[in-house]
Amino acid sequence: MAKYTKTTLDKITQIYAELGYKVRFEKGTFKSGYCLLEERKIVVVNRFFDVQGKVQTMIDLLHQIEVDPDLLSEKSQKFYRSLEQQAPAAP
């Protein structure tokens, strides 16, 4: 597993923003560590996770939502392509 930093968290949060999602870090009882309200384009991530946990959760979620790379800035597209390389293996 890669080592993630606050910069990585900021970059992935920017991708969500460019896709029209609001990202909130809050406490909650969601067992998976996140809650996705697709109709409202809100992602709620457990605020008690460390940076590693937040980034990994957001990457996992990114693979579950429909991403239109054309909505992303050039910089975000490049970062998104690097995240695609980390896609979980199909069962």
Gaussian input, Z-matrix of N, CA and C with variables (Angstrom, degrees):
# hf/3-21g

backbone

0 1
 N
 C     1     B1
 C     2     B2     1     A1
 N     3     B3     2     A2     1     D1
 C     4     B4     3     A3     2     D2
 C     5     B5     4     A4     3     D3
 N     6     B6     5     A5     4     D4
 C     7     B7     6     A6     5     D5
 C     8     B8     7     A7     6     D6
 N     9     B9     8     A8     7     D7
 C    10    B10     9     A9     8     D8
 C    11    B11    10    A10     9     D9
 N    12    B12    11    A11    10    D10
 C    13    B13    12    A12    11    D11
 C    14    B14    13    A13    12    D12
 N    15    B15    14    A14    13    D13
 C    16    B16    15    A15    14    D14
 C    17    B17    16    A16    15    D15
 N    18    B18    17    A17    16    D16
 C    19    B19    18    A18    17    D17
 C    20    B20    19    A19    18    D18
 N    21    B21    20    A20    19    D19
 C    22    B22    21    A21    20    D20
 C    23    B23    22    A22    21    D21
 N    24    B24    23    A23    22    D22
 C    25    B25    24    A24    23    D23
 C    26    B26    25    A25    24    D24
 N    27    B27    26    A26    25    D25
 C    28    B28    27    A27    26    D26
 C    29    B29    28    A28    27    D27
 N    30    B30    29    A29    28    D28
 C    31    B31    30    A30    29    D29
 C    32    B32    31    A31    30    D30
 N    33    B33    32    A32    31    D31
 C    34    B34    33    A33    32    D32
 C    35    B35    34    A34    33    D33
 N    36    B36    35    A35    34    D34
 C    37    B37    36    A36    35    D35
 C    38    B38    37    A37    36    D36
 N    39    B39    38    A38    37    D37
 C    40    B40    39    A39    38    D38
 C    41    B41    40    A40    39    D39
 N    42    B42    41    A41    40    D40
 C    43    B43    42    A42    41    D41
 C    44    B44    43    A43    42    D42
 N    45    B45    44    A44    43    D43
 C    46    B46    45    A45    44    D44
 C    47    B47    46    A46    45    D45
 N    48    B48    47    A47    46    D46
 C    49    B49    48    A48    47    D47
 C    50    B50    49    A49    48    D48
 N    51    B51    50    A50    49    D49
 C    52    B52    51    A51    50    D50
 C    53    B53    52    A52    51    D51
 N    54    B54    53    A53    52    D52
 C    55    B55    54    A54    53    D53
 C    56    B56    55    A55    54    D54
 N    57    B57    56    A56    55    D55
 C    58    B58    57    A57    56    D56
 C    59    B59    58    A58    57    D57
 N    60    B60    59    A59    58    D58
 C    61    B61    60    A60    59    D59
 C    62    B62    61    A61    60    D60
 N    63    B63    62    A62    61    D61
 C    64    B64    63    A63    62    D62
 C    65    B65    64    A64    63    D63
 N    66    B66    65    A65    64    D64
 C    67    B67    66    A66    65    D65
 C    68    B68    67    A67    66    D66
 N    69    B69    68    A68    67    D67
 C    70    B70    69    A69    68    D68
 C    71    B71    70    A70    69    D69
 N    72    B72    71    A71    70    D70
 C    73    B73    72    A72    71    D71
 C    74    B74    73    A73    72    D72
 N    75    B75    74    A74    73    D73
 C    76    B76    75    A75    74    D74
 C    77    B77    76    A76    75    D75
 N    78    B78    77    A77    76    D76
 C    79    B79    78    A78    77    D77
 C    80    B80    79    A79    78    D78
 N    81    B81    80    A80    79    D79
 C    82    B82    81    A81    80    D80
 C    83    B83    82    A82    81    D81
 N    84    B84    83    A83    82    D82
 C    85    B85    84    A84    83    D83
 C    86    B86    85    A85    84    D84
 N    87    B87    86    A86    85    D85
 C    88    B88    87    A87    86    D86
 C    89    B89    88    A88    87    D87
 N    90    B90    89    A89    88    D88
 C    91    B91    90    A90    89    D89
 C    92    B92    91    A91    90    D90
 N    93    B93    92    A92    91    D91
 C    94    B94    93    A93    92    D92
 C    95    B95    94    A94    93    D93
 N    96    B96    95    A95    94    D94
 C    97    B97    96    A96    95    D95
 C    98    B98    97    A97    96    D96
 N    99    B99    98    A98    97    D97
 C   100   B100    99    A99    98    D98
 C   101   B101   100   A100    99    D99
 N   102   B102   101   A101   100   D100
 C   103   B103   102   A102   101   D101
 C   104   B104   103   A103   102   D102
 N   105   B105   104   A104   103   D103
 C   106   B106   105   A105   104   D104
 C   107   B107   106   A106   105   D105
 N   108   B108   107   A107   106   D106
 C   109   B109   108   A108   107   D107
 C   110   B110   109   A109   108   D108
 N   111   B111   110   A110   109   D109
 C   112   B112   111   A111   110   D110
 C   113   B113   112   A112   111   D111
 N   114   B114   113   A113   112   D112
 C   115   B115   114   A114   113   D113
 C   116   B116   115   A115   114   D114
 N   117   B117   116   A116   115   D115
 C   118   B118   117   A117   116   D116
 C   119   B119   118   A118   117   D117
 N   120   B120   119   A119   118   D118
 C   121   B121   120   A120   119   D119
 C   122   B122   121   A121   120   D120
 N   123   B123   122   A122   121   D121
 C   124   B124   123   A123   122   D122
 C   125   B125   124   A124   123   D123
 N   126   B126   125   A125   124   D124
 C   127   B127   126   A126   125   D125
 C   128   B128   127   A127   126   D126
 N   129   B129   128   A128   127   D127
 C   130   B130   129   A129   128   D128
 C   131   B131   130   A130   129   D129
 N   132   B132   131   A131   130   D130
 C   133   B133   132   A132   131   D131
 C   134   B134   133   A133   132   D132
 N   135   B135   134   A134   133   D133
 C   136   B136   135   A135   134   D134
 C   137   B137   136   A136   135   D135
 N   138   B138   137   A137   136   D136
 C   139   B139   138   A138   137   D137
 C   140   B140   139   A139   138   D138
 N   141   B141   140   A140   139   D139
 C   142   B142   141   A141   140   D140
 C   143   B143   142   A142   141   D141
 N   144   B144   143   A143   142   D142
 C   145   B145   144   A144   143   D143
 C   146   B146   145   A145   144   D144
 N   147   B147   146   A146   145   D145
 C   148   B148   147   A147   146   D146
 C   149   B149   148   A148   147   D147
 N   150   B150   149   A149   148   D148
 C   151   B151   150   A150   149   D149
 C   152   B152   151   A151   150   D150
 N   153   B153   152   A152   151   D151
 C   154   B154   153   A153   152   D152
 C   155   B155   154   A154   153   D153
 N   156   B156   155   A155   154   D154
 C   157   B157   156   A156   155   D155
 C   158   B158   157   A157   156   D156
 N   159   B159   158   A158   157   D157
 C   160   B160   159   A159   158   D158
 C   161   B161   160   A160   159   D159
 N   162   B162   161   A161   160   D160
 C   163   B163   162   A162   161   D161
 C   164   B164   163   A163   162   D162
 N   165   B165   164   A164   163   D163
 C   166   B166   165   A165   164   D164
 C   167   B167   166   A166   165   D165
 N   168   B168   167   A167   166   D166
 C   169   B169   168   A168   167   D167
 C   170   B170   169   A169   168   D168
 N   171   B171   170   A170   169   D169
 C   172   B172   171   A171   170   D170
 C   173   B173   172   A172   171   D171
 N   174   B174   173   A173   172   D172
 C   175   B175   174   A174   173   D173
 C   176   B176   175   A175   174   D174
 N   177   B177   176   A176   175   D175
 C   178   B178   177   A177   176   D176
 C   179   B179   178   A178   177   D177
 N   180   B180   179   A179   178   D178
 C   181   B181   180   A180   179   D179
 C   182   B182   181   A181   180   D180
 N   183   B183   182   A182   181   D181
 C   184   B184   183   A183   182   D182
 C   185   B185   184   A184   183   D183
 N   186   B186   185   A185   184   D184
 C   187   B187   186   A186   185   D185
 C   188   B188   187   A187   186   D186
 N   189   B189   188   A188   187   D187
 C   190   B190   189   A189   188   D188
 C   191   B191   190   A190   189   D189
 N   192   B192   191   A191   190   D190
 C   193   B193   192   A192   191   D191
 C   194   B194   193   A193   192   D192
 N   195   B195   194   A194   193   D193
 C   196   B196   195   A195   194   D194
 C   197   B197   196   A196   195   D195
 N   198   B198   197   A197   196   D196
 C   199   B199   198   A198   197   D197
 C   200   B200   199   A199   198   D198
 N   201   B201   200   A200   199   D199
 C   202   B202   201   A201   200   D200
 C   203   B203   202   A202   201   D201
 N   204   B204   203   A203   202   D202
 C   205   B205   204   A204   203   D203
 C   206   B206   205   A205   204   D204
 N   207   B207   206   A206   205   D205
 C   208   B208   207   A207   206   D206
 C   209   B209   208   A208   207   D207
 N   210   B210   209   A209   208   D208
 C   211   B211   210   A210   209   D209
 C   212   B212   211   A211   210   D210
 N   213   B213   212   A212   211   D211
 C   214   B214   213   A213   212   D212
 C   215   B215   214   A214   213   D213
 N   216   B216   215   A215   214   D214
 C   217   B217   216   A216   215   D215
 C   218   B218   217   A217   216   D216
 N   219   B219   218   A218   217   D217
 C   220   B220   219   A219   218   D218
 C   221   B221   220   A220   219   D219
 N   222   B222   221   A221   220   D220
 C   223   B223   222   A222   221   D221
 C   224   B224   223   A223   222   D222
 N   225   B225   224   A224   223   D223
 C   226   B226   225   A225   224   D224
 C   227   B227   226   A226   225   D225
 N   228   B228   227   A227   226   D226
 C   229   B229   228   A228   227   D227
 C   230   B230   229   A229   228   D228
 N   231   B231   230   A230   229   D229
 C   232   B232   231   A231   230   D230
 C   233   B233   232   A232   231   D231
 N   234   B234   233   A233   232   D232
 C   235   B235   234   A234   233   D233
 C   236   B236   235   A235   234   D234
 N   237   B237   236   A236   235   D235
 C   238   B238   237   A237   236   D236
 C   239   B239   238   A238   237   D237
 N   240   B240   239   A239   238   D238
 C   241   B241   240   A240   239   D239
 C   242   B242   241   A241   240   D240
 N   243   B243   242   A242   241   D241
 C   244   B244   243   A243   242   D242
 C   245   B245   244   A244   243   D243
 N   246   B246   245   A245   244   D244
 C   247   B247   246   A246   245   D245
 C   248   B248   247   A247   246   D246
 N   249   B249   248   A248   247   D247
 C   250   B250   249   A249   248   D248
 C   251   B251   250   A250   249   D249
 N   252   B252   251   A251   250   D250
 C   253   B253   252   A252   251   D251
 C   254   B254   253   A253   252   D252
 N   255   B255   254   A254   253   D253
 C   256   B256   255   A255   254   D254
 C   257   B257   256   A256   255   D255
 N   258   B258   257   A257   256   D256
 C   259   B259   258   A258   257   D257
 C   260   B260   259   A259   258   D258
 N   261   B261   260   A260   259   D259
 C   262   B262   261   A261   260   D260
 C   263   B263   262   A262   261   D261
 N   264   B264   263   A263   262   D262
 C   265   B265   264   A264   263   D263
 C   266   B266   265   A265   264   D264
 N   267   B267   266   A266   265   D265
 C   268   B268   267   A267   266   D266
 C   269   B269   268   A268   267   D267
 N   270   B270   269   A269   268   D268
 C   271   B271   270   A270   269   D269
 C   272   B272   271   A271   270   D270

   B1=1.4490
   B2=1.5276
   B3=1.2959
   B4=1.4663
   B5=1.5241
   B6=1.3132
   B7=1.4631
   B8=1.5243
   B9=1.3259
   B10=1.4584
   B11=1.5203
   B12=1.3345
   B13=1.4561
   B14=1.5294
   B15=1.3254
   B16=1.4715
   B17=1.5310
   B18=1.3294
   B19=1.4688
   B20=1.5210
   B21=1.3329
   B22=1.4689
   B23=1.5216
   B24=1.3321
   B25=1.4659
   B26=1.5282
   B27=1.3230
   B28=1.4736
   B29=1.5249
   B30=1.3283
   B31=1.4691
   B32=1.5191
   B33=1.3234
   B34=1.4614
   B35=1.5337
   B36=1.3328
   B37=1.4618
   B38=1.5282
   B39=1.3291
   B40=1.4675
   B41=1.5316
   B42=1.3285
   B43=1.4713
   B44=1.5268
   B45=1.3224
   B46=1.4685
   B47=1.5258
   B48=1.3297
   B49=1.4661
   B50=1.5240
   B51=1.3245
   B52=1.4693
   B53=1.5329
   B54=1.3302
   B55=1.4685
   B56=1.5294
   B57=1.3320
   B58=1.4621
   B59=1.5229
   B60=1.3253
   B61=1.4594
   B62=1.5246
   B63=1.3259
   B64=1.4516
   B65=1.5231
   B66=1.3170
   B67=1.4528
   B68=1.5198
   B69=1.3372
   B70=1.4572
   B71=1.5197
   B72=1.3071
   B73=1.4601
   B74=1.5209
   B75=1.3318
   B76=1.4572
   B77=1.5088
   B78=1.3276
   B79=1.4486
   B80=1.5254
   B81=1.3115
   B82=1.4510
   B83=1.5054
   B84=1.3136
   B85=1.4598
   B86=1.5141
   B87=1.3206
   B88=1.4506
   B89=1.5216
   B90=1.3227
   B91=1.4634
   B92=1.5180
   B93=1.3139
   B94=1.4607
   B95=1.5252
   B96=1.3077
   B97=1.4580
   B98=1.5152
   B99=1.3254
   B100=1.4589
   B101=1.5161
   B102=1.3036
   B103=1.4596
   B104=1.5246
   B105=1.3210
   B106=1.4592
   B107=1.5152
   B108=1.3131
   B109=1.4597
   B110=1.5241
   B111=1.3439
   B112=1.4598
   B113=1.5147
   B114=1.3325
   B115=1.4674
   B116=1.5286
   B117=1.3246
   B118=1.4732
   B119=1.5183
   B120=1.3358
   B121=1.4685
   B122=1.5235
   B123=1.3186
   B124=1.4616
   B125=1.5265
   B126=1.3110
   B127=1.4590
   B128=1.5203
   B129=1.3298
   B130=1.4557
   B131=1.5232
   B132=1.3293
   B133=1.4650
   B134=1.5226
   B135=1.3245
   B136=1.4613
   B137=1.5267
   B138=1.3031
   B139=1.4673
   B140=1.5224
   B141=1.3132
   B142=1.4581
   B143=1.5242
   B144=1.3245
   B145=1.4603
   B146=1.5224
   B147=1.3328
   B148=1.4556
   B149=1.5251
   B150=1.3323
   B151=1.4733
   B152=1.5263
   B153=1.3376
   B154=1.4765
   B155=1.5283
   B156=1.3249
   B157=1.4624
   B158=1.5169
   B159=1.3248
   B160=1.4614
   B161=1.5239
   B162=1.3393
   B163=1.4663
   B164=1.5296
   B165=1.3366
   B166=1.4598
   B167=1.5205
   B168=1.3260
   B169=1.4609
   B170=1.5207
   B171=1.3331
   B172=1.4582
   B173=1.5330
   B174=1.3251
   B175=1.4691
   B176=1.5239
   B177=1.3339
   B178=1.4685
   B179=1.5259
   B180=1.3242
   B181=1.4649
   B182=1.5260
   B183=1.3158
   B184=1.4599
   B185=1.5232
   B186=1.3254
   B187=1.4604
   B188=1.5280
   B189=1.3328
   B190=1.4633
   B191=1.5232
   B192=1.3213
   B193=1.4607
   B194=1.5330
   B195=1.3064
   B196=1.4655
   B197=1.5225
   B198=1.3195
   B199=1.4637
   B200=1.5235
   B201=1.3276
   B202=1.4590
   B203=1.5253
   B204=1.3461
   B205=1.4728
   B206=1.5251
   B207=1.3401
   B208=1.4613
   B209=1.5295
   B210=1.3358
   B211=1.4614
   B212=1.5339
   B213=1.3226
   B214=1.4616
   B215=1.5207
   B216=1.3275
   B217=1.4644
   B218=1.5266
   B219=1.3070
   B220=1.4656
   B221=1.5349
   B222=1.3156
   B223=1.4581
   B224=1.5347
   B225=1.3291
   B226=1.4652
   B227=1.5273
   B228=1.3268
   B229=1.4677
   B230=1.5221
   B231=1.3179
   B232=1.4545
   B233=1.5316
   B234=1.3207
   B235=1.4644
   B236=1.5349
   B237=1.3342
   B238=1.4674
   B239=1.5313
   B240=1.3271
   B241=1.4719
   B242=1.5231
   B243=1.3231
   B244=1.4728
   B245=1.5274
   B246=1.3352
   B247=1.4665
   B248=1.5237
   B249=1.3279
   B250=1.4657
   B251=1.5229
   B252=1.3087
   B253=1.4578
   B254=1.5303
   B255=1.3061
   B256=1.4551
   B257=1.5266
   B258=1.3353
   B259=1.4611
   B260=1.5249
   B261=1.3360
   B262=1.4633
   B263=1.5208
   B264=1.3111
   B265=1.4732
   B266=1.5198
   B267=1.3206
   B268=1.4617
   B269=1.5233
   B270=1.3388
   B271=1.4722
   B272=1.5053
   A1=108.99
   A2=115.31
   A3=120.89
   A4=109.81
   A5=115.28
   A6=121.50
   A7=108.28
   A8=116.27
   A9=120.73
   A10=110.74
   A11=115.16
   A12=121.79
   A13=109.76
   A14=115.17
   A15=120.85
   A16=109.82
   A17=117.58
   A18=121.12
   A19=110.57
   A20=116.66
   A21=120.69
   A22=109.78
   A23=116.29
   A24=121.13
   A25=110.33
   A26=116.87
   A27=121.12
   A28=110.89
   A29=117.31
   A30=121.01
   A31=111.56
   A32=116.57
   A33=118.68
   A34=110.66
   A35=116.89
   A36=120.29
   A37=109.75
   A38=117.18
   A39=122.05
   A40=110.69
   A41=117.04
   A42=120.30
   A43=109.81
   A44=116.96
   A45=119.81
   A46=110.80
   A47=117.03
   A48=120.72
   A49=110.91
   A50=116.66
   A51=120.35
   A52=111.56
   A53=116.59
   A54=120.84
   A55=111.48
   A56=116.13
   A57=120.18
   A58=114.03
   A59=117.74
   A60=121.46
   A61=110.66
   A62=115.55
   A63=121.66
   A64=106.28
   A65=117.17
   A66=121.74
   A67=107.85
   A68=114.75
   A69=119.93
   A70=108.31
   A71=116.19
   A72=122.69
   A73=106.76
   A74=115.46
   A75=120.72
   A76=110.41
   A77=115.21
   A78=118.47
   A79=107.76
   A80=114.95
   A81=119.04
   A82=110.49
   A83=115.34
   A84=120.31
   A85=111.25
   A86=117.32
   A87=120.23
   A88=109.32
   A89=116.57
   A90=121.98
   A91=113.19
   A92=117.22
   A93=120.84
   A94=112.29
   A95=117.05
   A96=120.64
   A97=112.74
   A98=116.03
   A99=119.04
   A100=110.28
   A101=115.36
   A102=122.99
   A103=105.72
   A104=116.48
   A105=121.15
   A106=109.18
   A107=116.85
   A108=122.07
   A109=106.68
   A110=115.86
   A111=120.26
   A112=113.42
   A113=116.97
   A114=118.94
   A115=111.08
   A116=115.25
   A117=119.73
   A118=112.21
   A119=116.19
   A120=122.26
   A121=111.28
   A122=114.13
   A123=121.07
   A124=108.05
   A125=115.41
   A126=122.25
   A127=106.62
   A128=116.05
   A129=120.93
   A130=107.07
   A131=115.94
   A132=122.46
   A133=108.36
   A134=115.81
   A135=121.31
   A136=110.04
   A137=116.59
   A138=120.91
   A139=112.81
   A140=116.99
   A141=120.16
   A142=112.74
   A143=117.41
   A144=120.37
   A145=108.68
   A146=116.21
   A147=119.07
   A148=107.88
   A149=116.87
   A150=120.49
   A151=110.63
   A152=116.54
   A153=120.69
   A154=110.58
   A155=116.08
   A156=121.18
   A157=112.58
   A158=116.55
   A159=120.49
   A160=110.83
   A161=116.15
   A162=120.12
   A163=110.33
   A164=117.66
   A165=120.09
   A166=110.94
   A167=117.27
   A168=121.40
   A169=110.76
   A170=116.38
   A171=120.02
   A172=111.72
   A173=117.49
   A174=120.59
   A175=109.59
   A176=116.24
   A177=120.25
   A178=110.89
   A179=116.06
   A180=121.12
   A181=112.03
   A182=116.00
   A183=120.84
   A184=110.95
   A185=116.36
   A186=120.66
   A187=111.95
   A188=117.30
   A189=121.32
   A190=113.12
   A191=116.99
   A192=118.88
   A193=109.80
   A194=115.09
   A195=119.70
   A196=108.68
   A197=115.34
   A198=121.13
   A199=109.12
   A200=115.75
   A201=121.33
   A202=107.12
   A203=117.25
   A204=120.11
   A205=113.24
   A206=117.47
   A207=120.32
   A208=112.18
   A209=117.01
   A210=120.45
   A211=111.68
   A212=115.53
   A213=120.24
   A214=111.76
   A215=115.20
   A216=120.73
   A217=108.04
   A218=116.49
   A219=120.57
   A220=111.07
   A221=115.93
   A222=121.29
   A223=110.95
   A224=116.26
   A225=120.54
   A226=111.46
   A227=117.18
   A228=120.11
   A229=110.49
   A230=116.95
   A231=121.34
   A232=110.24
   A233=116.33
   A234=120.11
   A235=110.59
   A236=116.91
   A237=120.79
   A238=110.60
   A239=117.19
   A240=120.03
   A241=110.56
   A242=117.11
   A243=119.00
   A244=110.33
   A245=117.11
   A246=120.01
   A247=111.53
   A248=116.12
   A249=119.38
   A250=111.22
   A251=116.51
   A252=120.52
   A253=111.18
   A254=116.24
   A255=121.64
   A256=112.67
   A257=116.90
   A258=120.92
   A259=109.47
   A260=115.91
   A261=118.35
   A262=110.50
   A263=115.51
   A264=120.25
   A265=109.66
   A266=115.65
   A267=121.19
   A268=109.08
   A269=117.76
   A270=120.55
   A271=112.37
   D1=138.32
   D2=-179.23
   D3=-72.90
   D4=157.24
   D5=176.60
   D6=-91.98
   D7=119.24
   D8=-177.47
   D9=-100.97
   D10=150.20
   D11=-179.81
   D12=-123.50
   D13=176.68
   D14=176.43
   D15=-59.89
   D16=-34.13
   D17=177.86
   D18=-62.61
   D19=-42.06
   D20=177.63
   D21=-61.67
   D22=-43.31
   D23=178.96
   D24=-60.76
   D25=-42.52
   D26=178.75
   D27=-63.07
   D28=-41.41
   D29=-179.28
   D30=-65.09
   D31=-43.82
   D32=-178.47
   D33=-71.90
   D34=-32.89
   D35=175.26
   D36=-64.21
   D37=-37.23
   D38=177.47
   D39=-63.42
   D40=-39.84
   D41=177.64
   D42=-59.80
   D43=-46.75
   D44=178.43
   D45=-60.01
   D46=-41.90
   D47=179.59
   D48=-61.66
   D49=-42.78
   D50=-179.58
   D51=-67.91
   D52=-24.26
   D53=176.74
   D54=-85.47
   D55=-2.60
   D56=177.88
   D57=92.22
   D58=10.69
   D59=178.94
   D60=-94.37
   D61=144.57
   D62=170.75
   D63=-97.42
   D64=133.27
   D65=177.72
   D66=-109.31
   D67=127.68
   D68=178.18
   D69=-125.56
   D70=140.70
   D71=176.45
   D72=-109.51
   D73=107.91
   D74=-175.37
   D75=-139.04
   D76=163.62
   D77=174.53
   D78=-82.60
   D79=151.24
   D80=-179.16
   D81=-171.66
   D82=176.52
   D83=-178.58
   D84=-106.58
   D85=20.17
   D86=179.27
   D87=-72.04
   D88=121.50
   D89=-174.58
   D90=-66.59
   D91=-31.19
   D92=-177.56
   D93=-79.23
   D94=-11.06
   D95=-178.92
   D96=93.87
   D97=-1.61
   D98=178.81
   D99=-151.76
   D100=165.81
   D101=173.92
   D102=-138.75
   D103=130.66
   D104=-179.02
   D105=-115.24
   D106=115.92
   D107=176.66
   D108=-103.83
   D109=84.19
   D110=-172.19
   D111=-61.09
   D112=-39.82
   D113=-177.02
   D114=-60.96
   D115=-32.46
   D116=-178.31
   D117=-102.54
   D118=-0.86
   D119=179.71
   D120=54.20
   D121=53.08
   D122=177.00
   D123=-124.07
   D124=132.28
   D125=175.01
   D126=-115.44
   D127=123.96
   D128=177.88
   D129=-112.93
   D130=120.44
   D131=-178.97
   D132=-111.98
   D133=141.36
   D134=179.60
   D135=-58.10
   D136=118.53
   D137=-175.49
   D138=-71.82
   D139=-15.07
   D140=-179.39
   D141=-84.71
   D142=-5.99
   D143=174.41
   D144=-67.89
   D145=149.66
   D146=171.30
   D147=-76.62
   D148=176.86
   D149=-177.58
   D150=-56.74
   D151=-43.33
   D152=179.21
   D153=-55.67
   D154=-48.70
   D155=-178.15
   D156=-64.22
   D157=-41.18
   D158=179.35
   D159=-63.67
   D160=-47.44
   D161=-178.30
   D162=-63.97
   D163=-46.50
   D164=-178.24
   D165=-62.62
   D166=-40.53
   D167=177.41
   D168=-61.71
   D169=-43.79
   D170=-178.78
   D171=-68.81
   D172=-33.87
   D173=175.70
   D174=-66.13
   D175=-46.03
   D176=178.79
   D177=-57.75
   D178=-42.85
   D179=179.05
   D180=-65.85
   D181=-38.03
   D182=-178.88
   D183=-59.82
   D184=-31.98
   D185=178.58
   D186=-75.65
   D187=-11.69
   D188=-178.43
   D189=-98.70
   D190=-17.83
   D191=-178.93
   D192=-101.60
   D193=160.96
   D194=178.49
   D195=-81.15
   D196=121.31
   D197=-178.06
   D198=-112.01
   D199=123.85
   D200=174.16
   D201=-100.50
   D202=101.45
   D203=-177.03
   D204=-56.73
   D205=-23.58
   D206=179.96
   D207=-66.39
   D208=-19.23
   D209=178.76
   D210=-81.22
   D211=-12.69
   D212=-175.22
   D213=-92.21
   D214=148.20
   D215=173.24
   D216=-65.56
   D217=164.08
   D218=-179.48
   D219=-58.34
   D220=-42.44
   D221=179.61
   D222=-62.89
   D223=-43.53
   D224=179.88
   D225=-69.94
   D226=-35.03
   D227=176.61
   D228=-60.44
   D229=-43.49
   D230=179.90
   D231=-62.34
   D232=-45.93
   D233=179.18
   D234=-64.92
   D235=-40.86
   D236=179.06
   D237=-61.10
   D238=-41.83
   D239=178.32
   D240=-61.00
   D241=-37.18
   D242=178.13
   D243=-68.09
   D244=-32.33
   D245=177.72
   D246=-71.67
   D247=-32.87
   D248=179.08
   D249=-60.91
   D250=-28.98
   D251=178.24
   D252=-65.66
   D253=-20.22
   D254=-178.42
   D255=-95.62
   D256=13.02
   D257=-178.39
   D258=-57.99
   D259=138.92
   D260=179.01
   D261=-64.41
   D262=146.26
   D263=-179.88
   D264=-67.65
   D265=142.97
   D266=178.55
   D267=-69.46
   D268=140.58
   D269=-178.92
   D270=-67.62

